[in-house]
C-alpha cells in the first residue's frame, strides 16, 4: 500500500511545485518554494528518525513539525495557485494518518 500511495503523493507534490515554480515571473513565489523545500527535507528527516534511529517519540515531534510545514506550504501555494495548494491536500491527509500511526507506536512501546 505504501509504495503506490507515495508514488501518487510524490507525483502530486511534483506537479504542485511545478505549478508554483512556473509562476515565478509573475509573482514572488520564493517564500512558497522555500516552504516546499523545507517540508520535503522534514519528510526525509522523519524517515531517518522513525525508521533509521527507531525513535518513535522523536519521530512524533518531528512529524508534528512536518504537519505544520505542509499546512503552511498549502496556504502559501494557494496564494499562487489554488490547484497547487489542493494537490498537497492528500499529502497532508497521509501525514495526518502517519502521525496517528506514529503516536500509536509510541504509546504502545
MOHUHU-V726038 format. One record per pair of residues at least 12 apart in sequence whose ideal C-beta (glycine too) atoms are under 6 Angstrom apart, sorted by the first residue. I is the first residue (numbers start at 0). J is the second residue. D is the distance in whole Angstrom. If there is no record, write none. Layout:
i = [I:I]
j = [J:J]
d = [D:D]
This chain:
i = [8:8:11:14:15:15:15:16:18:18:19:19:19:19:19:22:28:31:31:31:34:34:34:35:37:38:38:38:41:41:45:45:45:48:55:55:55:56:58:59:59:59:62:62:66:69:69:73]
j = [90:93:86:86:83:86:87:35:80:83:31:76:79:80:83:79:79:75:76:79:71:72:75:72:68:68:69:72:65:68:61:62:65:61:101:104:105:105:101:101:102:105:98:101:94:91:94:87]
d = [5:6:5:6:4:4:5:5:5:4:5:5:5:6:5:5:6:4:6:6:5:4:5:5:5:4:5:5:4:5:5:5:6:5:6:5:4:5:5:5:6:5:5:5:5:5:6:5]
